[in-house]
């Protein structure tokens, strides 16, 4: 069984509203949980140059379409 810990953070109201919109969640708790889960699972968060890696993938996909 996983150990659970209660955590807190400070966010600007507009950042929190943007996070809720992007995650599609109405509650702060669910929006933060979804964002953290995405961050931990996203393949780009563990790459040193995330944007270069992402751009490579997009360029490769576009070339395959042509």
KAKASUL-V988336 format. One record per helix or strand. SS is the DSSP state (h for helix, s for strand). FROM is the first residue (numbers start at 1). LEN is the number of residues. If there is no record, write none. Layout:
SS;FROM;LEN
SS;FROM;LEN
This chain:
h;13;11
h;28;14
h;43;4
h;50;16
